[in-house]
Amino acid sequence: MEPLGDLRLEPLPGEMPRALARRGAECWEVAGVIAEAAWAVDDATLLLASTDDIPQEDALHLSLLEPSGTVESVTLGAAYTTGNFRVLEASGNRLVFEFFGGAPWCLTVLPAPVWRWPLSDPRGVSRTGGWKSRLRIAVLPRPGA
């Protein structure tokens, strides 16, 4: 993954924290209003990390974007929980980060969709529906545990 510095968010009016993500001539509607970070996964695929900016109930949205639109998104959040997004590692197709819960999270971007059980994600994770996914997310063991 290569970091991107030219992707920006423009908040949209409405009840949910949503924004237009813009990079050059490309544009996507995404969840979240603050761009935490963005990466180029490959020539056509981007990964955007955005947050809602809602005190005591902030959520982290990880959106997989392609020229055709938003491919998939994963959200981390829980009631009365505010997380602090911090990247620990971003290399290859893998992002390791902290947000809430004290343990590191690992998001892997797969080259093609794979079958997944809809209720198999860790606690605090929600995502767009479907039986197939290109985003695999897991909680890693805490360092020293």
Backbone bond lengths (Angstrom), bond angles and torsions (degrees), N, CA, C in turn:
res aa  C-N    CA-C-N  psi(-1)  N-CA   C-N-CA  omega(-1)  CA-C   N-CA-C  phi
1 M - - - 1.447 - - 1.517 108.40 -
2 E 1.313 114.41 133.99 1.461 121.00 176.93 1.522 109.09 -109.66
3 P 1.335 118.30 127.14 1.467 120.31 -179.91 1.530 111.60 -62.05
4 L 1.326 115.33 144.19 1.464 122.19 176.98 1.525 108.56 -114.53
5 G 1.308 116.90 137.89 1.454 120.48 177.27 1.512 112.90 -114.02
6 D 1.333 117.14 1.04 1.463 119.51 -173.68 1.526 113.77 -110.69
7 L 1.334 118.50 16.84 1.454 120.85 176.55 1.524 107.39 -99.67
8 R 1.315 116.53 131.64 1.467 119.94 -178.40 1.535 109.96 -130.18
9 L 1.324 115.25 154.84 1.465 121.49 178.67 1.514 110.23 -111.89
10 E 1.327 115.65 138.14 1.460 123.20 174.75 1.520 107.44 -119.83
11 P 1.347 118.64 106.86 1.464 121.16 -177.74 1.531 112.43 -55.20
12 L 1.330 115.47 142.45 1.461 122.84 177.01 1.526 108.95 -102.52
13 P 1.323 117.90 143.70 1.468 119.50 176.40 1.527 109.77 -68.84
14 G 1.323 116.25 149.86 1.461 120.51 178.79 1.508 111.29 143.17
15 E 1.335 116.06 -177.75 1.457 121.24 -175.50 1.524 113.69 -78.84
16 M 1.293 118.09 -34.84 1.466 121.33 -177.52 1.524 110.00 -95.40
17 P 1.318 118.48 146.33 1.470 119.61 176.01 1.533 109.86 -70.44
18 R 1.325 116.01 100.80 1.468 122.26 179.98 1.512 107.97 -131.85
19 A 1.323 114.74 157.68 1.460 119.70 -178.22 1.512 109.99 -150.99
20 L 1.328 114.59 164.86 1.455 121.20 168.68 1.520 106.81 -95.11
21 A 1.316 116.16 125.06 1.460 121.63 174.58 1.524 106.41 -94.46
22 R 1.321 116.06 126.00 1.464 120.41 -177.84 1.523 110.22 -123.31
23 R 1.322 113.79 136.08 1.471 121.54 172.51 1.518 106.22 -143.58
24 G 1.318 115.80 108.70 1.458 119.75 -175.27 1.517 109.69 60.43
25 A 1.324 116.75 -128.89 1.464 121.80 -179.77 1.529 111.98 -86.17
26 E 1.335 118.53 -7.21 1.458 121.12 -177.48 1.530 110.63 -86.91
27 C 1.342 114.95 148.02 1.456 120.55 -176.38 1.528 109.05 -148.60
28 W 1.346 116.57 137.21 1.457 122.94 178.58 1.518 108.72 -136.75
29 E 1.334 118.02 147.21 1.460 121.24 170.46 1.517 106.90 -92.29
30 V 1.344 116.81 126.70 1.459 121.74 -175.24 1.528 110.45 -133.85
31 A 1.324 115.80 162.83 1.466 121.74 172.96 1.519 108.13 -81.14
32 G 1.326 115.71 147.11 1.456 120.89 -179.62 1.512 111.60 98.79
33 V 1.337 115.77 155.58 1.464 120.24 -179.28 1.525 113.01 -125.13
34 I 1.331 116.97 -9.88 1.469 120.46 177.75 1.525 108.34 -117.28
35 A 1.320 116.74 122.12 1.460 121.65 176.74 1.523 108.12 -79.41
36 E 1.316 116.60 112.39 1.466 121.51 178.55 1.529 110.35 -81.34
37 A 1.333 116.81 -42.68 1.465 122.16 179.83 1.523 108.61 -170.55
38 A 1.321 115.59 161.01 1.472 121.24 176.50 1.521 108.56 -147.32
39 W 1.322 115.05 149.02 1.457 121.47 -179.03 1.515 110.36 -138.15
40 A 1.327 116.03 149.67 1.463 122.10 168.92 1.525 106.10 -88.70
41 V 1.324 117.11 119.25 1.456 121.94 178.30 1.517 109.23 -81.41
42 D 1.332 115.50 -41.72 1.465 122.84 173.45 1.519 107.18 -153.03
43 D 1.312 118.16 -166.37 1.471 120.89 -175.48 1.524 113.46 -61.17
44 A 1.341 117.96 -29.29 1.464 120.18 -174.41 1.522 113.79 -116.91
45 T 1.321 118.67 -5.32 1.458 121.22 -171.84 1.522 111.08 -119.32
46 L 1.340 115.31 133.16 1.465 121.95 178.03 1.518 109.35 -119.73
47 L 1.322 116.09 151.72 1.453 122.54 172.79 1.520 107.15 -120.04
48 L 1.328 116.91 124.93 1.455 122.69 -178.97 1.522 109.23 -115.68
49 A 1.333 116.88 131.52 1.459 122.93 171.90 1.521 106.96 -107.43
50 S 1.328 116.82 121.17 1.468 121.25 -179.40 1.521 109.47 -136.04
51 T 1.333 115.24 154.84 1.461 120.90 178.58 1.528 109.79 -125.53
52 D 1.347 115.71 165.52 1.467 122.21 -174.53 1.517 114.36 -85.82
53 D 1.320 118.19 -25.14 1.463 122.85 -175.55 1.532 110.76 64.28
54 I 1.343 116.03 46.13 1.466 121.67 176.11 1.526 106.75 -117.41
55 P 1.331 118.41 111.08 1.471 120.48 -178.90 1.526 111.99 -56.53
56 Q 1.307 116.84 138.77 1.460 126.93 179.35 1.528 114.39 66.38
57 E 1.312 119.83 0.03 1.463 121.31 174.67 1.519 110.27 -149.36
58 D 1.312 116.51 42.46 1.450 120.55 179.34 1.528 109.78 -72.33
59 A 1.300 116.86 147.64 1.458 122.23 177.64 1.521 108.30 -129.32
60 L 1.321 115.41 149.15 1.460 122.52 175.79 1.515 107.94 -105.38
61 H 1.323 116.37 128.37 1.460 122.48 178.75 1.519 107.96 -113.92
62 L 1.320 116.42 127.61 1.459 122.44 176.09 1.525 106.21 -112.94
63 S 1.334 115.96 111.65 1.462 121.66 -173.78 1.514 110.61 -113.38
64 L 1.322 116.24 130.09 1.457 122.84 176.06 1.525 107.14 -96.05
65 L 1.331 116.03 117.56 1.459 121.93 -172.41 1.526 110.93 -117.56
66 E 1.334 115.85 138.38 1.462 122.86 173.82 1.517 107.85 -133.00
67 P 1.325 118.82 165.07 1.470 119.50 -179.42 1.531 113.51 -53.23
68 S 1.337 117.36 -29.72 1.464 120.86 -179.30 1.525 112.84 -76.70
69 G 1.339 118.49 -14.02 1.457 121.38 179.19 1.518 112.11 141.24
70 T 1.332 114.62 -166.77 1.464 120.48 177.51 1.520 108.16 -78.71
71 V 1.324 116.63 118.81 1.455 122.22 -177.93 1.521 110.32 -76.56
72 E 1.338 115.27 -44.83 1.458 120.30 -174.79 1.520 108.60 -166.53
73 S 1.330 116.64 156.72 1.461 119.59 174.63 1.525 109.94 -145.18
74 V 1.326 114.20 149.08 1.456 123.22 178.47 1.520 106.79 -125.97
75 T 1.333 117.34 136.80 1.458 121.61 -179.81 1.519 109.49 -121.94
76 L 1.340 115.74 134.62 1.458 122.61 173.81 1.510 107.28 -111.73
77 G 1.320 116.81 128.98 1.448 120.22 178.89 1.513 111.24 177.73
78 A 1.309 115.52 162.08 1.457 122.11 177.28 1.526 107.87 -155.82
79 A 1.317 115.95 153.44 1.463 120.66 179.66 1.528 110.57 -58.42
80 Y 1.306 115.37 137.49 1.463 123.81 177.93 1.538 113.19 59.31
81 T 1.326 116.07 28.88 1.465 120.98 179.59 1.519 108.89 -123.41
82 T 1.304 116.06 129.57 1.453 121.04 173.65 1.519 107.33 -116.61
83 G 1.305 115.43 130.64 1.451 120.08 179.45 1.511 111.31 -107.98
84 N 1.301 115.07 161.48 1.460 122.26 173.45 1.516 107.08 -119.74
85 F 1.334 116.46 116.12 1.459 121.42 -177.60 1.522 109.92 -78.95
86 R 1.339 115.03 126.79 1.455 120.51 177.26 1.518 108.72 -143.80
87 V 1.325 116.61 122.99 1.463 122.06 179.53 1.524 108.76 -79.19
88 L 1.325 115.89 129.00 1.457 121.64 175.35 1.524 110.89 -99.27
89 E 1.347 116.23 -34.63 1.457 121.63 179.78 1.525 109.06 -160.02
90 A 1.319 116.64 137.14 1.467 122.39 173.71 1.519 106.85 -138.92
91 S 1.327 115.76 100.44 1.463 119.20 -179.07 1.519 109.67 -150.81
92 G 1.330 114.75 150.75 1.462 118.99 -177.49 1.513 110.00 57.85
93 N 1.311 116.73 -124.94 1.467 121.64 178.81 1.524 111.32 -110.36
94 R 1.330 116.59 23.37 1.465 121.34 -171.72 1.531 111.72 -126.22
95 L 1.323 114.77 135.90 1.458 122.35 176.38 1.530 107.72 -123.06
96 V 1.332 116.57 121.64 1.462 121.77 175.64 1.525 106.33 -111.57
97 F 1.325 116.39 129.46 1.464 120.24 -173.46 1.516 110.71 -151.67
98 E 1.326 115.60 167.35 1.459 122.93 171.20 1.519 107.25 -113.92
99 F 1.315 116.18 145.98 1.461 120.56 172.15 1.519 110.19 -140.64
100 F 1.329 118.21 -63.75 1.455 121.30 173.70 1.518 107.98 -145.89
101 G 1.310 116.76 163.56 1.451 121.16 175.86 1.516 114.76 95.41
102 G 1.333 118.72 -9.60 1.458 121.31 176.11 1.511 115.85 83.42
103 A 1.329 118.86 -21.13 1.460 121.23 179.56 1.529 109.26 -100.82
104 P 1.325 117.31 151.19 1.463 119.25 176.87 1.532 111.52 -72.00
105 W 1.314 114.99 150.43 1.453 123.48 176.76 1.520 107.89 -108.90
106 C 1.329 116.49 151.76 1.462 120.99 176.80 1.521 109.11 -130.18
107 L 1.322 116.24 122.67 1.462 122.31 175.65 1.522 107.26 -111.39
108 T 1.322 116.23 126.05 1.460 121.75 177.40 1.521 108.14 -114.01
109 V 1.340 115.93 128.98 1.460 121.70 176.25 1.522 107.25 -94.50
110 L 1.319 116.15 116.21 1.455 121.75 -178.22 1.534 109.95 -87.50
111 P 1.337 117.99 147.63 1.473 120.55 -177.81 1.526 113.53 -68.64
112 A 1.334 116.89 -25.33 1.466 121.48 179.37 1.527 107.86 -142.95
113 P 1.326 117.00 156.01 1.470 119.52 179.44 1.528 111.62 -63.11
114 V 1.329 116.01 140.71 1.462 122.41 174.87 1.520 108.49 -123.95
115 W 1.325 116.42 155.74 1.452 121.68 179.46 1.521 109.58 -66.96
116 R 1.336 116.22 140.12 1.454 121.00 176.01 1.516 109.60 -142.61
117 W 1.307 115.55 147.87 1.454 121.79 175.18 1.524 107.49 -78.60
118 P 1.328 119.78 125.47 1.466 121.96 -173.74 1.530 115.78 -55.69
119 L 1.317 120.02 -29.63 1.464 121.38 -176.83 1.529 112.22 -102.91
120 S 1.316 117.43 24.69 1.464 120.46 -173.94 1.524 114.60 -94.12
121 D 1.310 118.28 -2.05 1.467 120.30 -178.31 1.528 111.43 -75.76
122 P 1.342 116.77 155.04 1.463 119.72 176.91 1.531 111.76 -62.87
123 R 1.309 115.16 161.38 1.461 121.90 178.25 1.525 110.43 -58.16
124 G 1.323 116.93 136.85 1.458 121.91 -179.94 1.514 113.85 92.69
125 V 1.349 117.59 -0.28 1.462 122.04 -177.97 1.524 109.58 -108.00
126 S 1.304 116.45 133.09 1.461 121.94 170.34 1.519 107.15 -131.58
127 R 1.295 116.75 158.97 1.467 120.22 -177.18 1.513 110.62 -154.38
128 T 1.333 113.70 168.11 1.450 118.90 173.51 1.525 106.66 -63.77
129 G 1.320 116.63 145.58 1.459 121.73 -174.14 1.511 114.15 -68.02
130 G 1.301 113.67 171.50 1.448 120.26 176.39 1.518 112.88 133.68
131 W 1.324 115.08 158.87 1.458 122.17 179.84 1.518 111.87 -91.50
132 K 1.331 116.71 -12.01 1.459 120.07 179.88 1.518 109.53 -121.96
133 S 1.325 115.54 152.21 1.451 119.73 -175.75 1.522 110.78 -149.90
134 R 1.325 115.21 149.00 1.468 121.40 170.63 1.518 110.92 -106.75
135 L 1.334 117.13 -4.74 1.458 121.42 -179.86 1.520 109.30 -113.84
136 R 1.316 116.57 118.01 1.455 122.45 176.54 1.533 107.50 -109.43
137 I 1.329 116.45 127.73 1.463 119.93 -178.33 1.523 110.20 -126.00
138 A 1.323 115.06 141.22 1.459 120.70 -179.43 1.519 109.59 -149.07
139 V 1.322 115.41 155.97 1.470 121.29 172.69 1.522 105.95 -95.27
140 L 1.313 116.54 128.93 1.461 121.71 179.21 1.525 109.75 -88.34
141 P 1.315 117.26 156.85 1.475 118.69 175.79 1.521 110.04 -61.72
142 R 1.292 115.96 145.41 1.464 120.58 177.93 1.519 109.73 -65.67
143 P 1.324 117.07 141.49 1.461 118.28 177.47 1.534 110.96 -58.00
144 G 1.308 115.92 134.69 1.455 120.98 179.86 1.515 114.43 81.59
145 A 1.355 117.02 0.44 1.470 119.38 -178.54 1.516 110.63 -90.26
